[in-house]
């Protein structure tokens, strides 16, 4: 019985088949890995896109319009006179209360001065005594002068009598000066207004003991000239170049809502306060109708000319770090670029920059917390500042 025949497979054909199978398997694996890498890249891109912070960007504003510099100020009377007593006594009467308009020389109060009155009487009595002594000495000198012409007395004796007369006349003059001094002091018993104005304080009443003094708070009356007022403002050092004598400012006061008044710069202290870094500026304002009250608060607005070569951003765009003040911008690849800036002036709702930005920069209006250099962001809107 014969065996079945087995087909003969050459060794070369076997290796070729194995190689082809390997290539096919490698291609399948490669295509699978490539597809997985592509899916991973797409997934990462989608994740990065979803994790990117969305921000609003603005363009730096240009200073084409003049701005207002608003500063607090205080109002003072053009002239303010605290009236003190030059003599001691008791208040006899007062004629003007607070808020009373007065004229220069008008009587405000009278002081009863019993001690001074007695001193005046004593001084007058001493004056009468010295005058009597001087008259007697004068008569004696005249008699001795006549006796000298008859050679009854010596010339030296006559000179002694004339010298005694001169001494007595000097005593008379001293006594008269003392009387005049006391009478001048008596004139201070009448407290009068030094100028036209309004009584803004009365710190005394009838029967009160009055002492000589000038300590703050011990004044009897305060008279203020309120027809013209002085307005004091502390001007920041970086704004001094824009304000000068004659500059007109506008101001408002809380008790007159909606009313705007004008004042003119009269003088500047020409010195910087080391504590506040500001210069004291004095303005003058008319107050003929009495609408403004001395001692009050005022909001003063100065007209500051614009500088077209400078850019501005809102305060919310600033990022404060250890390295200084930065502004977050977005480049063409939507990546954050932090730029250091120098602030020139603060206008409240916007900041004028001295350097650091370009007009074409895209500034993040309100940078989120933790934003850093190189972060990828999504831009939501683009708007310009005004």
C-alpha positions in Angstrom: 0.0 0.0 0.0 1.5 3.3 -1.1 1.6 6.6 1.2 -0.1 9.9 0.1 2.1 12.5 -1.4 2.8 15.8 0.6 3.2 19.0 -1.4 6.7 20.4 -1.2 7.1 24.0 0.2 10.3 25.7 -0.4 12.2 27.4 2.5 12.3 30.7 0.6 8.6 30.9 0.2 8.1 30.3 3.9 10.4 33.2 4.9 8.7 35.4 2.4 5.3 34.7 3.8 6.6 35.3 7.4 8.1 38.7 6.3 4.9 39.7 4.6 2.9 38.9 7.7 5.3 40.9 9.9 5.1 43.9 7.7 1.3 43.7 7.7 1.2 43.4 11.5 3.6 46.4 11.8 1.5 48.5 9.5 -1.6 47.7 11.6 0.2 48.6 14.8 1.7 51.8 13.3 -1.7 52.9 12.1 -3.2 52.2 15.5 -0.6 54.1 17.3 -0.9 57.0 14.9 -4.6 57.1 15.3 -4.2 57.0 19.1 -1.7 59.9 19.0 -3.9 62.0 16.8 -6.9 61.3 19.1 -4.7 62.3 22.1 -3.6 65.5 20.5 -7.1 66.4 19.6 -8.2 65.6 23.2 -5.4 67.7 24.6 -6.2 70.6 22.3 -9.8 70.4 23.3 -8.9 70.2 27.0 -6.5 73.2 26.7 -9.1 75.1 24.9 -11.7 74.4 27.6 -9.2 75.2 30.4 -8.1 78.5 28.9 -9.3 81.6 30.8 -11.6 83.9 28.9 -10.7 87.6 29.2 -11.8 90.9 27.8 -9.2 93.1 26.2 -9.2 96.8 25.5 -6.9 99.2 23.7 -5.0 101.8 25.7 -6.8 105.2 25.5 -5.3 108.4 24.2 -5.5 111.7 26.0 -7.4 113.7 23.5 -9.6 115.5 26.1 -8.8 117.6 29.0 -9.4 116.0 32.4 -10.6 117.2 35.8 -8.3 116.9 38.8 -10.6 116.5 41.9 -9.2 117.3 45.3 -10.6 118.0 48.7 -10.3 121.5 50.1 -11.3 123.6 53.2 -13.0 127.0 53.2 -11.8 129.8 55.5 -12.9 133.4 55.9 -10.9 136.0 54.1 -10.2 137.7 57.5 -10.9 136.2 60.9 -10.3 138.1 64.1 -10.6 136.4 67.6 -11.3 139.2 70.1 -9.6 138.9 73.5 -9.8 141.2 76.5 -6.9 143.5 77.4 -8.3 144.2 80.9 -9.8 142.3 83.8 -13.3 142.7 85.0 -16.9 141.5 84.6 -18.9 141.4 81.4 -21.4 144.2 81.8 -23.4 143.6 78.5 -23.1 142.2 75.0 -24.7 143.6 71.9 -24.2 141.1 69.1 -24.8 137.3 69.1 -23.5 134.7 66.6 -24.6 135.2 63.0 -25.0 139.0 63.5 -23.6 141.2 60.7 -21.5 144.0 62.2 -19.7 147.1 60.9 -16.2 148.2 61.7 -16.2 149.9 65.1 -19.6 148.6 66.2 -19.9 147.9 69.9 -20.0 144.2 70.7 -19.7 144.1 74.5 -18.8 146.3 77.5 -16.7 145.2 80.5 -17.2 146.6 84.0 -13.7 147.3 85.5 -14.0 148.4 89.1 -10.3 147.8 89.9 -9.2 149.8 86.9 -11.6 152.6 87.8 -9.9 152.9 91.2 -6.5 152.9 89.7 -7.5 155.8 87.4 -8.8 157.8 90.4 -5.6 157.1 92.3 -3.5 158.1 89.3 -5.4 161.3 88.9 -4.9 162.2 92.5 -1.2 161.5 92.2 -1.1 163.7 89.1 -2.9 166.6 91.0 -0.3 166.2 93.8 2.7 166.4 91.5 1.2 169.3 89.7 0.8 171.2 93.0 4.4 170.5 93.9 5.5 171.6 90.5 3.6 174.8 90.8 5.1 175.6 94.2 8.6 174.8 92.8 7.9 177.1 89.8 6.9 180.0 92.1 9.9 179.5 94.3 12.3 179.5 91.3 10.8 182.7 90.0 11.2 184.4 93.4 14.8 183.3 93.7 15.5 184.5 90.1 14.2 188.0 91.1 16.4 188.0 94.2 19.4 187.0 92.1 19.0 190.2 90.1 19.1 192.2 93.3 22.2 190.3 94.4 20.4 188.8 97.5 21.1 185.2 96.5 23.9 183.4 94.6 23.5 182.1 91.1 24.2 178.6 92.4 21.2 178.8 94.7 19.0 179.9 91.8 20.2 177.0 89.7 19.3 174.6 92.5 15.7 175.9 92.6 15.4 175.7 88.8 16.8 172.1 88.9 14.2 171.2 91.5 11.5 172.7 89.3 12.7 170.5 86.4 12.5 167.4 88.6 9.0 168.3 89.7 7.9 168.8 86.1 9.3 165.4 85.2 7.3 163.8 87.9 4.2 165.6 86.6 4.8 164.3 83.1 5.3 160.7 84.5 2.0 161.0 86.4 0.2 162.3 83.4 1.5 159.4 81.3 0.3 157.0 83.9 -3.2 158.6 83.8 -3.2 158.4 80.0 -2.1 154.8 80.1 -4.9 153.8 82.5 -7.5 155.8 80.5 -6.3 154.0 77.3 -6.8 150.7 79.1 -10.3 151.8 80.1 -11.0 152.1 76.3 -10.6 148.4 76.1 -13.6 148.0 78.2 -15.5 148.4 75.0 -15.1 145.4 72.6 -15.7 146.6 69.1 -15.7 144.9 65.6 -12.3 145.4 63.8 -13.9 145.3 60.4 -17.2 144.6 58.6 -18.2 141.0 59.0 -20.2 138.4 60.9 -20.0 137.3 64.5 -19.1 133.7 64.1 -18.5 132.9 67.8 -19.5 134.4 71.2 -17.9 132.7 74.2 -19.0 135.0 77.1 -22.1 136.2 78.9 -23.3 138.8 81.3 -21.5 138.7 84.7 -18.8 136.4 83.6 -15.3 137.1 85.0 -13.0 138.4 82.3 -9.3 137.9 82.5 -6.5 139.3 80.4 -5.3 136.7 78.0 -4.9 135.4 74.4 -5.0 131.6 74.8 -6.9 129.8 72.1 -10.5 129.2 73.2 -10.5 132.2 75.6 -11.6 134.7 73.0 -14.8 136.6 73.8 -15.9 137.0 70.2 -14.8 135.9 66.7 -15.6 138.2 63.8 -15.1 136.9 60.3 -15.2 138.6 56.9 -17.2 136.2 54.8 -17.8 138.4 51.7 -14.7 136.8 50.2 -13.4 133.4 51.2 -10.1 131.6 51.0 -10.0 128.0 49.8 -7.0 125.8 50.7 -6.1 122.7 48.7 -3.2 120.3 49.0 -1.9 119.8 45.4 0.0 116.6 44.7 3.6 117.2 43.7 3.2 115.6 40.2 0.4 118.0 39.4 2.1 121.3 40.4 3.3 122.0 36.8 -0.3 122.3 35.6 -1.4 124.8 38.3 -0.2 128.4 38.6 -1.3 131.8 40.0 -4.5 132.9 38.2 -5.7 129.4 37.4 -9.5 129.1 37.8 -11.0 126.1 39.6 -14.6 125.0 40.2 -15.8 123.7 43.5 -18.9 122.5 45.3 -20.0 122.1 48.9 -22.3 119.5 50.5 -24.8 122.1 51.8 -25.4 123.4 48.3 -26.1 120.3 46.1 -26.0 121.0 42.4 -24.4 124.4 42.8 -21.0 125.0 41.3 -18.8 127.9 42.4 -15.6 129.3 41.0 -12.3 130.2 42.7 -9.0 131.7 41.5 -5.6 130.6 42.6 -4.1 133.5 44.6 -0.8 132.0 45.9 1.1 128.8 46.3 3.4 127.9 49.2 6.3 127.0 46.9 7.3 124.2 49.2 6.5 120.5 49.4 5.1 119.1 52.6 7.4 116.1 53.5 4.6 114.2 55.2 1.9 114.5 52.5 4.1 115.1 49.4 1.9 118.0 48.4 2.0 121.8 48.1 -0.5 124.1 49.8 -2.5 126.2 47.3 -4.7 129.2 48.3 -7.6 130.2 46.2 -10.0 133.1 46.5 -13.8 133.0 46.0 -16.5 135.6 46.1 -19.3 135.1 48.7 -21.4 138.2 48.4 -24.7 136.4 48.9 -23.3 134.4 51.9 -24.0 131.0 50.4 -20.6 129.6 51.4 -19.7 128.9 55.1 -16.2 129.3 56.4 -14.7 126.3 58.0 -16.5 123.9 55.7 -15.4 121.2 53.3 -15.3 121.7 49.5 -14.7 119.4 46.5 -12.3 121.3 44.2 -11.9 120.5 40.5 -9.0 121.8 38.4 -9.0 121.7 34.6 -5.9 119.8 33.5 -4.9 120.0 29.8 -4.5 116.7 28.0 -1.2 115.3 26.8 -1.8 113.5 23.6 1.5 111.5 23.6 0.5 109.6 26.7 -1.7 106.5 26.9 -4.2 105.6 29.7 -5.7 102.5 31.2 -8.4 101.8 33.8 -7.1 101.1 37.3 -8.6 97.5 37.1 -5.9 96.7 34.4 -3.0 97.0 36.9 -1.3 94.0 38.4 0.8 94.7 41.5 3.8 92.4 42.1 7.1 92.5 43.9 8.7 93.5 40.6 6.5 96.6 40.4 3.3 97.7 38.6 2.5 95.5 35.5 -0.2 95.5 32.9 -1.2 92.1 31.3 -1.4 92.2 27.5 -2.3 89.5 24.9 -0.1 88.9 21.9 -1.0 87.5 18.5 -0.9 83.9 19.8 -3.3 84.8 22.6 -0.6 84.4 25.2 -0.2 86.7 28.1 2.7 89.2 28.1 3.3 91.1 31.3 4.6 94.6 30.7 5.9 97.0 33.4 4.4 100.5 33.3 5.1 103.9 34.9 2.0 105.8 36.2 2.1 109.6 35.5 -1.2 110.7 36.9 -4.2 109.2 38.6 -7.6 110.6 37.4 -9.7 108.2 39.5 -11.5 106.3 36.7 -8.3 106.0 34.6 -4.5 106.2 34.9 -2.2 108.1 32.6 0.9 106.2 31.8 4.3 107.7 31.3 5.7 104.6 29.6 5.3 100.8 29.2 2.6 100.3 26.5 2.1 100.8 22.8 -1.2 102.0 21.2 -1.5 98.6 19.4 -1.3 96.5 22.6 -4.3 94.5 23.7 -4.7 95.1 27.4 -6.6 92.7 29.7 -9.2 94.9 31.3 -9.5 92.9 34.5 -6.8 90.3 34.8 -7.9 87.1 36.7 -6.1 86.0 39.8 -3.0 83.9 39.1 -2.5 85.1 35.5 1.2 84.8 34.6 3.5 85.3 31.6 2.9 82.9 28.8 -0.6 81.8 29.9 -3.0 81.0 27.0 -6.3 82.9 27.1 -9.4 83.3 25.1 -10.3 86.8 24.0 -14.0 87.5 24.4 -14.3 91.1 23.3 -12.1 94.0 22.1 -13.1 97.5 22.9 -11.4 100.9 23.2 -11.1 103.1 26.2 -12.1 106.7 26.1 
